[in-house]
Amino acid sequence: MAINKVILVGNVGKDPEVRTMTNGNDVATFSLATTDVWKDKTTHERKEKTEWHRIVVYSPGLANIVKLYVKKGTKLYIEGALQTRKWVGSDGLEKYTTEVVLQGFNAVLQILDSRNSNSSNSSSVVDFIWKNLVSSSYCVARTNLSNF
């Protein structure tokens, strides 16, 4: 048995790029920053380190949410899997890229801030719209953020 699961909470680095694949489905890509903050024990200075993660969203419903609601600075919670792919650069050399891929039923993407919400109570509620591809109906899930 093996587990390949990545959980990240961070901020989107720049507006996502959404492309349409040859099968007609959208794929969204963006960078996500996660920052660790600590106090140096000797100097008592505040230190921080930011890691950047490349996120690729293949799930059609989640790619649609990214397309409609995610922009630079949006705080996200995501669950996906690590995937490394090989490609050839313009210099002819093989290169490798490791990405967090959101695909299939185990993928999760939640918007944690209310900047993009159209809710009347935007400080405590975020609206998620998920297009159910099977029945072509829209589902709306509301999440109360007052417990965070």
C-alpha positions as CSV (number, residue, x, y, z in Angstrom):
1,M,0.0,0.0,0.0
2,A,1.2,3.5,-0.8
3,I,-0.1,7.0,-0.1
4,N,0.6,10.0,-2.3
5,K,-1.2,12.9,-0.7
6,V,-0.3,16.6,-0.3
7,I,-2.2,19.1,1.8
8,L,-1.3,22.8,1.5
9,V,-2.7,26.0,2.8
10,G,-1.3,29.1,1.2
11,N,-1.8,32.1,-1.1
12,V,-2.0,32.2,-4.9
13,G,1.1,33.9,-6.3
14,K,-0.4,35.3,-9.5
15,D,-3.7,34.9,-11.4
16,P,-4.2,31.3,-12.5
17,E,-3.8,30.3,-16.1
18,V,-6.7,28.3,-17.5
19,R,-6.3,26.4,-20.8
20,T,-8.7,24.2,-22.7
21,M,-7.3,20.7,-23.5
22,T,-8.0,18.9,-26.8
23,N,-10.8,16.9,-25.1
24,G,-12.6,20.2,-24.3
25,N,-11.9,20.1,-20.5
26,D,-10.3,23.1,-18.8
27,V,-7.0,22.7,-16.9
28,A,-5.9,25.4,-14.4
29,T,-2.4,26.1,-13.3
30,F,-1.1,28.5,-10.6
31,S,1.6,28.8,-8.0
32,L,0.8,28.6,-4.3
33,A,3.0,30.1,-1.6
34,T,3.3,28.6,1.8
35,T,5.2,30.5,4.5
36,D,6.7,29.4,7.7
37,V,7.3,32.1,10.4
38,W,9.4,31.7,13.5
39,K,11.4,33.7,16.0
40,D,15.2,33.2,15.9
41,K,16.3,31.9,19.3
42,T,19.5,33.8,19.4
43,T,18.6,37.1,17.8
44,H,14.9,37.1,18.7
45,E,14.2,38.4,15.2
46,R,11.1,37.3,13.3
47,K,12.2,35.0,10.4
48,E,10.2,33.6,7.6
49,K,10.7,31.1,4.7
50,T,8.4,30.9,1.7
51,E,8.1,27.8,-0.5
52,W,6.5,27.9,-3.9
53,H,4.4,25.0,-5.2
54,R,3.1,24.5,-8.8
55,I,-0.5,23.4,-8.7
56,V,-2.3,21.8,-11.7
57,V,-6.1,21.3,-11.6
58,Y,-7.5,18.7,-14.0
59,S,-10.8,18.1,-12.2
60,P,-13.4,19.9,-14.4
61,G,-15.5,21.2,-11.5
62,L,-12.5,22.5,-9.6
63,A,-10.9,24.0,-12.7
64,N,-14.2,25.9,-13.2
65,I,-14.0,27.2,-9.6
66,V,-10.4,28.3,-10.2
67,K,-11.4,30.0,-13.4
68,L,-14.3,31.9,-11.8
69,Y,-13.1,32.7,-8.3
70,V,-9.4,32.3,-7.7
71,K,-7.0,35.2,-8.3
72,K,-3.7,36.5,-7.0
73,G,-3.7,36.6,-3.2
74,T,-6.6,34.1,-2.7
75,K,-6.0,31.9,0.3
76,L,-6.6,28.2,-0.6
77,Y,-6.7,24.8,1.1
78,I,-5.9,22.1,-1.3
79,E,-5.5,18.3,-1.3
80,G,-3.8,16.6,-4.2
81,A,-1.0,14.3,-5.2
82,L,2.6,14.8,-6.1
83,Q,3.5,14.1,-9.7
84,T,6.8,14.6,-11.5
85,R,6.9,14.9,-15.3
86,K,9.8,15.0,-17.7
87,W,10.1,17.5,-20.6
88,V,12.7,18.8,-23.0
89,G,13.8,22.4,-22.7
90,S,14.6,24.8,-25.5
91,D,18.2,23.9,-24.9
92,G,17.5,20.3,-25.8
93,L,18.1,19.0,-22.2
94,E,15.7,16.9,-20.3
95,K,14.1,18.7,-17.3
96,Y,11.9,17.6,-14.5
97,T,9.0,19.4,-12.9
98,T,7.2,18.3,-9.7
99,E,3.6,19.5,-9.3
100,V,0.7,19.1,-7.0
101,V,-2.0,17.6,-9.1
102,L,-5.8,17.9,-8.3
103,Q,-7.5,15.2,-10.3
104,G,-10.3,12.7,-9.6
105,F,-12.4,12.2,-6.5
106,N,-9.6,12.7,-4.0
107,A,-8.9,16.3,-5.1
108,V,-10.0,19.1,-2.8
109,L,-9.9,22.9,-3.3
110,Q,-11.4,25.3,-0.7
111,I,-11.3,29.0,-0.8
112,L,-10.5,30.2,2.7
113,D,-10.9,33.9,2.4
114,S,-14.1,35.8,1.5
115,R,-12.6,38.3,-1.0
116,N,-14.3,36.6,-4.0
117,S,-17.6,35.8,-2.3
118,N,-20.8,37.5,-3.5
119,S,-22.5,36.6,-0.2
120,S,-24.2,39.3,1.8
121,N,-22.4,38.2,4.9
122,S,-19.0,37.9,3.2
123,S,-17.0,38.1,6.4
124,S,-18.2,34.6,7.6
125,V,-19.5,32.8,4.6
126,V,-17.8,31.6,1.4
127,D,-19.9,30.3,-1.5
128,F,-18.6,27.5,-3.5
129,I,-20.2,26.6,-6.8
130,W,-19.5,23.2,-8.2
131,K,-20.8,22.1,-11.5
132,N,-22.0,18.5,-11.4
133,L,-21.0,17.2,-14.7
134,V,-23.3,14.2,-14.6
135,S,-26.6,16.0,-14.1
136,S,-25.4,19.4,-15.5
137,S,-26.9,21.1,-12.4
138,Y,-25.2,23.6,-10.1
139,C,-24.7,22.8,-6.4
140,V,-23.9,25.6,-3.9
141,A,-22.2,24.7,-0.7
142,R,-21.8,27.3,2.1
143,T,-19.0,27.1,4.6
144,N,-19.1,29.1,7.9
145,L,-15.6,30.4,8.5
146,S,-16.2,31.8,12.0
147,N,-14.8,28.6,13.5
148,F,-11.3,29.2,12.0
